């Protein structure tokens, strides 16, 4: 909630201070998909970097199969969280991936944050093939939204959480799939 409340002051204003032990990856969108946290540089797919963002610069997605691919896997350890600002200009009826790291897009361990049928979706898949996702409706198109997906690394009840603008919006359970 504090990151959302900080608005354009975000995490990097006036400068970024990263604790190497706490961050597995940080892609600010300043120039390319370079990771300033741990060197896990991503790949832009039908996207560009350097456009005006909520905090500094941002990625810009064309809406046609555009996303950032992060090297697989960022971590085989859990728990973990994924968070960022996003500003959709339009919401389609097809799957629109925002960021992927295995997860829903492969049979590997990882995560995906996407838009599916007008809903935010955070998907996780562990090394045993157990998957799950938390999702909720998109309330603000063409406005900045802070998304955070959290997975506690288990298949127990309520192991996956999706926060939107600092508010818990959905809780789900990873299940054998």
C-alpha positions as CSV (number, residue, x, y, z in Angstrom):
1,X,0.0,0.0,0.0
2,X,2.9,2.4,0.7
3,X,4.3,2.1,-2.8
4,X,0.9,2.9,-4.3
5,X,0.4,5.8,-1.9
6,X,3.8,7.2,-2.9
7,X,2.5,7.7,-6.5
8,X,5.0,9.3,-8.8
9,X,7.5,9.4,-5.9
10,X,7.5,5.6,-6.1
11,X,10.5,3.5,-5.1
12,X,13.2,5.4,-7.0
13,X,12.7,9.0,-6.2
14,X,15.0,10.8,-5.9
15,X,17.4,7.8,-6.4
16,X,17.2,4.0,-6.2
17,X,18.9,2.1,-3.4
18,X,18.8,-1.7,-3.9
19,X,19.7,-4.2,-1.2
20,X,21.3,-7.0,-3.3
21,X,20.2,-9.7,-0.8
22,X,16.5,-8.6,-1.1
23,X,16.0,-8.2,-4.8
24,X,16.2,-11.0,-7.4
25,X,15.4,-8.7,-10.3
26,X,14.5,-5.1,-11.0
27,X,13.6,-3.9,-14.5
28,X,13.0,-0.1,-14.4
29,X,12.3,0.3,-18.1
30,X,14.8,3.1,-18.5
31,X,16.6,1.5,-21.5
32,X,15.8,-1.9,-22.7
33,X,14.9,-4.8,-20.3
34,X,18.1,-4.5,-18.3
35,X,17.9,-5.8,-14.7
36,X,19.5,-3.4,-12.3
37,X,18.9,-5.8,-9.3
38,X,20.7,-9.0,-10.2
39,X,21.7,-9.0,-13.9
40,X,18.9,-11.1,-15.2
41,X,18.3,-9.0,-18.3
42,X,15.0,-9.6,-20.0
43,X,14.0,-9.5,-23.6
44,X,11.4,-7.1,-25.0
45,X,8.9,-8.8,-27.3
46,X,7.1,-6.3,-29.6
47,X,7.8,-3.6,-27.0
48,X,10.0,-0.7,-26.3
49,X,11.6,1.0,-23.2
50,X,12.1,4.6,-22.3
51,X,8.6,6.0,-22.6
52,X,7.2,8.2,-19.8
53,X,6.2,6.1,-16.8
54,X,4.7,6.5,-13.3
55,X,8.2,6.6,-11.8
56,X,10.8,7.6,-14.3
57,X,10.7,5.7,-17.6
58,X,8.6,2.6,-18.5
59,X,8.1,-0.1,-21.0
60,X,5.6,0.4,-23.8
61,X,3.6,-2.5,-25.2
62,X,2.0,-2.4,-28.6
63,X,-0.8,-4.7,-27.6
64,X,0.1,-7.2,-30.2
65,X,1.8,-10.1,-28.4
66,X,4.0,-7.6,-26.6
67,X,5.6,-8.3,-23.2
68,X,8.9,-8.7,-21.4
69,X,10.4,-12.2,-21.1
70,X,12.5,-12.7,-18.0
71,X,15.2,-15.5,-18.0
72,X,13.9,-18.8,-16.6
73,X,13.8,-19.2,-13.7
74,X,14.5,-16.1,-11.7
75,X,14.4,-18.3,-8.6
76,X,13.5,-21.8,-7.7
77,X,13.0,-20.7,-4.2
78,X,9.9,-19.4,-2.6
79,X,8.1,-17.4,-1.3
80,X,8.3,-14.5,-3.7
81,X,6.5,-11.4,-4.9
82,X,6.3,-9.5,-8.2
83,X,5.2,-5.9,-8.3
84,X,5.0,-3.0,-10.8
85,X,3.0,-0.1,-12.2
86,X,1.0,-0.7,-15.4
87,X,-1.2,1.6,-17.5
88,X,-3.3,-0.2,-20.1
89,X,-4.6,1.9,-22.9
90,X,-7.1,-0.8,-23.9
91,X,-8.1,-4.2,-22.6
92,X,-8.8,-6.9,-25.2
93,X,-10.5,-10.3,-24.9
94,X,-7.4,-12.3,-25.6
95,X,-4.6,-13.1,-23.1
96,X,-2.3,-10.0,-22.8
97,X,0.9,-10.9,-21.1
98,X,2.7,-8.1,-19.2
99,X,5.6,-10.1,-17.8
100,X,6.4,-13.8,-17.9
101,X,9.0,-16.0,-16.3
102,X,7.9,-19.5,-17.2
103,X,4.6,-19.7,-15.2
104,X,1.5,-19.9,-17.4
105,X,3.5,-19.7,-20.7
106,X,5.4,-23.0,-20.2
107,X,5.6,-26.2,-18.3
108,X,8.4,-24.7,-16.2
109,X,8.6,-23.2,-12.7
110,X,7.7,-19.5,-12.8
111,X,5.1,-16.8,-12.9
112,X,3.1,-14.6,-15.3
113,X,1.2,-11.4,-14.8
114,X,-1.3,-10.8,-17.5
115,X,-4.7,-9.4,-18.5
116,X,-7.3,-12.1,-19.3
117,X,-10.8,-11.1,-20.5
118,X,-10.7,-7.8,-18.7
119,X,-9.2,-9.1,-15.5
120,X,-5.7,-8.8,-13.9
121,X,-4.2,-12.3,-13.4
122,X,-1.2,-13.5,-11.4
123,X,-0.3,-17.1,-12.3
124,X,2.3,-19.3,-10.5
125,X,3.7,-22.7,-11.4
126,X,6.1,-24.6,-9.1
127,X,8.6,-27.3,-10.1
128,X,6.1,-30.1,-9.5
129,X,3.7,-28.7,-12.1
130,X,1.2,-27.3,-9.5
131,X,-0.4,-24.2,-10.8
132,X,-2.8,-21.6,-9.6
133,X,-3.8,-18.0,-10.2
134,X,-5.4,-15.0,-8.5
135,X,-7.4,-12.5,-10.6
136,X,-9.8,-9.6,-10.4
137,X,-11.6,-7.2,-12.7
138,X,-9.8,-4.2,-14.1
139,X,-11.5,-1.0,-12.8
140,X,-9.3,1.7,-14.4
141,X,-8.3,1.5,-18.1
142,X,-5.9,4.3,-19.2
143,X,-4.9,5.0,-15.6
144,X,-1.8,3.9,-13.7
145,X,-2.4,0.8,-11.5
146,X,0.1,-0.8,-9.0
147,X,0.0,-4.6,-9.2
148,X,1.6,-7.0,-6.7
149,X,1.4,-10.8,-6.9
150,X,2.5,-12.8,-3.9
151,X,3.1,-16.5,-3.6
152,X,4.0,-18.2,-0.3
153,X,5.5,-21.1,-2.1
154,X,3.0,-23.8,-1.0
155,X,-0.1,-25.4,-2.3
156,X,-2.0,-24.7,0.9
157,X,-5.2,-22.7,1.0
158,X,-4.8,-19.0,0.2
159,X,-1.2,-19.4,-1.0
160,X,-1.5,-16.9,-3.9
161,X,-2.5,-13.2,-3.5
162,X,-3.1,-10.4,-5.9
163,X,-3.0,-6.8,-4.7
164,X,-4.2,-3.9,-6.8
165,X,-3.3,-0.4,-5.7
166,X,-2.3,-1.7,-2.3
167,X,-5.6,-3.5,-1.7
168,X,-5.8,-7.3,-1.5
169,X,-8.2,-8.2,-4.4
170,X,-8.0,-12.0,-4.7
171,X,-6.7,-15.0,-2.8
172,X,-6.2,-18.4,-4.6
173,X,-4.6,-21.8,-4.0
174,X,-2.0,-23.5,-6.2
175,X,-3.4,-26.9,-7.1
176,X,-2.2,-29.9,-9.0
177,X,-2.7,-29.2,-12.6
